[in-house]
Amino acid sequence: MVRNKQGVYTQKNNNRVVVLWDLDNKPPRGPPYDAAMSLRRIAEKFGEVTDISAYANRHAFIHLPQWIIEERRERKTLDILERRGVVVPSDPYICGVCGRKCKTNQDLRKHFKQLHERERQKKLNRLRSLKGKKRQKYKERYISGNEKYNEAARNLLKPKVGYGLGSELKRAGVFVKTVEDKPQAADWALKRQMQHSMSRGIDWMFLVSDDKDFKEMLRKAREANLGTVVVGDSNRGLGQHADLWVPWIGVENGELTEKDLVPKRRSNEDFERQYDGVFDFKSETDLDNVVNELVAERTEFRGERISMFSEGEEEDEDWVIEEVDGDYFLREEGIEEEDGYY
């Protein structure tokens, strides 16, 4: 955010913004799609968002947060009451694909599985038998972009593992990367992505994390005249090393205002205050030298990083629905993946 001659802070249109999300340290506290879209809207205040990347190990995608567990329990209890006739819905349940009305949620789920999911499976089997241009045309016509089916499947079917965190983030335009189950694997992936972003000449970097191991990364970014914004739960750690700190809960809930997005003034003369009130970076730092230094440098970490997903409750229900790249279908052997589709 920069201030114009009228004293109003607005985004600088020619700025390029990249968002790096430590998903292992800062998972969404609510629906992942809504959290990702809120984060994108905040980042767009600083310029054009060129990339949003999220990194975590497999535990982030199989872990069930407490709000998901409670939501599923409430839905299961309500389904039982509806089947017994104790609770009568005021409005019928409507199928999002064909518009059919059902008395209970279980009737709607049964209708969806027997009709629409079975038809979806037939199309997938047909796609498997095609090749070349015929396969591409068939996929574009019947498989890709079927938003009605995907939306209904998200509401009625449950993934066999987790709650669809990866697919919901991808739906919001986030690049999701699963790293190895090794200490600091997500940290190194984020640092490599930061180095790559700096080499492309970005102006602002958003870091969604509270991990103190990123202090050195923020320092190198500031030396390269790169604006930094930290999104987290506490400003005592990484927030002190960035140009701006904003609360993660405020980003998720969309509670931040224009005044909350005004960067603080740097104390190390990386910024110069111009006559019109705009803070500009000095251009003396050689970006190539900084990137080379980052690549050659090895950072030593003390202790092992504690994951947000080291403890948690998982449901023991046997679901037969599997989610792949935002599509839901019956799990069946013999279907091979090609170009991200099944």
C-alpha positions in Angstrom: 0.0 0.0 0.0 1.3 3.5 -0.9 -0.1 6.9 -0.1 -1.0 9.3 -2.9 -0.9 13.1 -3.0 -4.4 13.2 -1.5 -3.2 11.2 1.6 -5.2 8.1 0.7 -3.4 4.7 0.8 -4.0 2.7 -2.4 -2.4 -0.3 -4.1 0.4 0.2 -6.5 -0.8 -1.4 -9.7 2.6 -2.3 -11.1 3.7 -4.2 -7.9 4.1 -8.0 -8.1 3.1 -10.0 -5.1 3.8 -13.6 -4.1 2.3 -15.5 -1.2 4.1 -18.3 0.6 1.9 -20.3 3.0 3.4 -22.6 5.7 0.4 -24.9 5.8 1.9 -27.1 8.4 2.2 -24.2 10.8 -0.9 -22.2 9.8 -3.7 -24.4 8.6 -7.1 -22.8 8.0 -9.4 -22.7 11.0 -12.5 -22.8 8.8 -13.4 -23.7 5.2 -10.1 -23.8 3.3 -11.6 -22.2 0.1 -12.9 -19.2 2.0 -9.6 -18.8 3.9 -7.6 -18.9 0.7 -9.8 -16.4 -1.1 -9.6 -14.0 1.9 -5.8 -14.3 1.8 -5.8 -13.5 -1.9 -8.0 -10.4 -1.5 -5.6 -9.0 1.2 -2.6 -9.7 -1.0 -4.2 -8.0 -4.0 -4.3 -4.7 -2.0 -0.5 -4.6 -2.5 -0.5 -5.3 -6.2 -0.9 -8.2 -8.7 -0.7 -11.6 -7.1 1.4 -13.7 -9.3 1.6 -16.9 -7.2 0.2 -18.4 -4.0 2.1 -21.5 -2.8 1.2 -23.7 0.2 3.6 -26.4 1.5 3.0 -29.1 4.1 3.7 -32.8 4.8 1.0 -35.5 4.4 -0.2 -35.1 8.0 -1.8 -31.7 7.1 -4.0 -33.4 4.6 -5.1 -36.4 6.7 -5.7 -34.5 9.9 -9.3 -33.8 10.9 -9.6 -30.5 12.8 -12.1 -30.3 15.6 -14.6 -28.2 13.7 -14.8 -30.8 11.0 -15.3 -33.6 13.5 -18.1 -31.7 15.3 -19.8 -30.8 12.0 -19.8 -34.4 10.8 -21.2 -35.6 14.2 -24.0 -33.1 14.0 -24.9 -34.1 10.5 -24.9 -37.8 11.4 -27.2 -37.1 14.4 -29.5 -35.1 12.3 -29.7 -37.8 9.6 -30.7 -40.4 12.2 -33.4 -38.1 13.6 -34.7 -37.4 10.1 -34.8 -41.1 9.3 -36.8 -41.9 12.5 -39.2 -39.1 11.8 -38.3 -37.1 14.9 -37.2 -34.2 12.9 -39.0 -33.1 9.7 -37.2 -30.6 7.5 -39.1 -27.5 6.7 -37.8 -27.5 3.1 -37.0 -30.5 1.0 -33.5 -31.3 0.0 -32.8 -30.5 -3.6 -30.2 -32.2 -5.8 -27.7 -29.7 -7.2 -27.4 -31.7 -10.5 -30.9 -32.5 -11.6 -33.0 -30.5 -9.2 -34.9 -33.5 -7.7 -36.5 -33.0 -4.3 -35.9 -35.5 -1.4 -37.5 -35.6 2.0 -34.3 -36.4 3.9 -30.6 -35.8 3.5 -30.0 -39.6 3.3 -32.5 -39.9 0.5 -30.6 -37.2 -1.4 -27.3 -38.9 -0.8 -28.7 -42.2 -2.0 -30.1 -40.6 -5.1 -26.8 -38.9 -5.9 -24.8 -42.1 -5.5 -27.2 -44.3 -7.5 -27.7 -41.9 -10.4 -25.1 -39.2 -10.8 -22.1 -40.9 -9.3 -22.8 -44.1 -11.3 -23.1 -42.0 -14.5 -19.8 -40.3 -13.6 -18.1 -43.6 -13.2 -19.3 -44.7 -16.7 -17.9 -41.6 -18.2 -14.5 -42.2 -16.5 -14.5 -45.8 -17.8 -15.2 -44.5 -21.3 -12.5 -41.9 -21.0 -10.0 -44.6 -20.1 -10.7 -46.4 -23.4 -10.0 -43.4 -25.6 -6.7 -42.0 -26.8 -5.4 -38.9 -28.5 -7.7 -36.1 -29.7 -10.8 -38.2 -29.0 -9.8 -38.5 -25.4 -9.1 -34.8 -25.0 -12.4 -33.8 -26.6 -14.4 -36.3 -24.5 -12.6 -35.1 -21.3 -13.4 -31.4 -22.1 -17.0 -32.2 -22.8 -18.0 -34.6 -20.1 -15.4 -34.6 -17.3 -13.7 -31.2 -17.0 -15.6 -28.2 -15.8 -18.6 -30.1 -14.5 -19.1 -27.7 -11.6 -22.6 -28.8 -10.8 -21.5 -32.3 -10.0 -18.3 -31.2 -8.2 -20.3 -28.8 -6.0 -22.9 -31.4 -5.1 -20.2 -34.0 -4.4 -18.4 -31.7 -2.0 -21.6 -31.3 0.0 -22.8 -34.9 0.0 -19.7 -37.1 -0.3 -16.8 -37.4 2.1 -13.2 -38.0 1.1 -11.8 -41.3 2.3 -8.9 -39.4 3.9 -9.0 -36.0 5.4 -11.6 -33.4 4.6 -10.5 -32.2 1.1 -8.0 -29.6 2.2 -5.8 -29.9 -0.8 -8.5 -29.9 -3.4 -10.3 -26.9 -1.8 -7.1 -24.8 -1.9 -6.4 -25.8 -5.5 -10.0 -24.7 -6.3 -9.0 -21.2 -4.9 -6.0 -21.1 -7.2 -3.3 -22.1 -4.6 -0.4 -24.3 -5.7 -0.3 -27.1 -3.1 2.8 -29.1 -2.6 3.2 -32.1 -0.3 6.7 -32.3 1.1 8.6 -35.3 2.5 8.0 -36.4 6.1 11.2 -34.9 7.3 12.0 -32.2 9.8 12.1 -28.7 8.2 11.1 -30.1 4.8 8.4 -27.5 4.4 10.8 -24.7 5.5 13.3 -25.6 2.9 10.6 -25.8 0.2 9.4 -22.3 1.1 12.9 -20.9 1.1 13.6 -22.3 -2.3 10.3 -20.8 -3.6 11.3 -17.5 -2.1 14.6 -17.5 -3.9 12.8 -18.3 -7.2 10.4 -15.5 -6.6 13.1 -13.0 -5.9 14.9 -13.9 -9.1 11.7 -13.0 -11.0 11.7 -9.5 -9.6 8.7 -9.4 -7.2 8.0 -6.4 -5.0 6.1 -7.9 -2.0 6.2 -11.2 -0.3 3.5 -12.5 2.0 4.6 -15.2 4.5 1.8 -17.1 6.4 3.6 -18.6 9.3 4.8 -18.1 12.9 7.9 -20.3 12.5 10.9 -18.3 13.8 13.2 -20.2 11.5 12.1 -17.8 8.7 13.8 -14.8 10.4 16.9 -15.1 8.2 14.7 -15.4 5.1 12.9 -12.2 6.0 16.2 -10.4 6.6 17.6 -11.4 3.2 14.3 -10.3 1.6 14.7 -6.9 3.2 18.3 -6.6 2.1 17.0 -7.2 -1.5 14.6 -4.3 -1.1 11.6 -6.7 -1.1 8.6 -5.6 0.9 7.5 -8.3 3.4 4.2 -9.0 5.1 3.8 -11.7 7.8 0.4 -13.2 8.5 0.3 -15.1 11.9 -1.0 -15.3 15.4 1.7 -13.3 17.2 3.8 -10.3 16.1 6.5 -10.9 18.7 8.4 -13.3 16.4 8.4 -12.9 12.7 6.3 -9.8 12.8 9.2 -7.7 14.2 11.3 -8.5 11.1 8.7 -7.6 8.5 7.4 -4.4 7.1 3.9 -5.3 8.2 2.3 -7.9 10.4 -1.4 -8.8 10.2 -3.4 -11.3 12.3 -4.3 -14.6 10.7 -7.7 -14.7 12.3 -8.4 -11.3 10.9 -7.4 -12.3 7.4 -9.6 -15.4 7.5 -12.6 -13.5 8.8 -12.1 -10.6 6.4 -12.0 -8.1 9.3 -8.9 -6.1 8.1 -9.4 -2.5 6.9 -7.3 -0.3 4.8 -5.7 1.3 7.9 -4.5 -2.2 9.0 -2.6 -2.6 5.8 -0.3 0.4 6.1 3.4 -0.8 6.3 5.5 0.6 9.0 8.6 2.7 8.2 11.9 0.9 8.0 14.6 1.9 10.4 17.6 0.8 8.4 17.2 3.4 5.6 15.9 0.8 3.1 13.1 3.2 2.5 13.2 6.9 1.6 10.3 9.2 2.2 9.6 11.3 -0.9 7.9 14.6 -1.1 4.5 13.0 -2.0 4.5 10.7 1.0 5.4 7.5 -1.0 8.0 5.1 0.3 10.3 3.9 -2.4 13.1 1.3 -2.2 16.6 2.2 -2.9 18.1 0.4 -5.9 21.7 -0.1 -4.7 21.3 -3.8 -3.6 22.4 -6.2 -6.3 19.6 -8.8 -6.4 21.7 -11.4 -8.1 24.3 -11.4 -5.4 21.7 -11.8 -2.7 20.1 -14.7 -4.5 23.5 -16.4 -4.9 24.2 -15.9 -1.2 20.9 -17.4 -0.3 21.5 -20.5 -2.5 25.0 -21.0 -1.1 24.1 -20.4 2.5 23.2 -23.2 4.9 21.0 -22.4 7.8 21.4 -24.4 11.0 18.2 -25.1 13.0 18.1 -25.9 16.6 15.7 -28.7 17.6 12.9 -30.2 15.7 9.9 -28.3 14.5 6.6 -29.1 16.1 3.8 -29.7 13.7 0.2 -28.5 14.1 -0.9 -32.0 13.1 1.2 -34.1 15.5 -1.8 -34.8 17.5 -5.4 -35.1 16.4 -8.5 -37.2 16.2 -9.4 -39.1 13.1 -12.7 -40.8 12.3 -12.7 -44.6 11.9 -15.5 -44.6 9.4 -14.9 -46.6 6.2 -15.8 -44.3 3.3 -15.7 -45.6 -0.2 -15.5 -42.2 -1.9 -12.2 -41.0 -3.0 -11.4 -37.4 -4.0 -8.8 -36.6 -6.7 -8.1 -33.0 -7.9 -11.5 -31.8 -6.9 -13.4 -34.7 -8.5 -15.3 -37.3 -6.5 -15.8 -40.9 -7.7 -16.1 -44.4 -6.5 -12.7 -46.0 -5.9 -12.1 -48.7 -8.5 -8.9 -50.5 -9.5 -7.7 -50.2 -13.0 -8.2 -46.4 -13.5 -4.9 -44.8 -14.3 -4.0 -41.2 -13.9 -3.2 -39.2 -17.0 -2.7 -35.4 -17.0 -4.2 -35.1 -13.6 -7.5 -36.8 -14.5 -8.9 -40.2 -13.8 
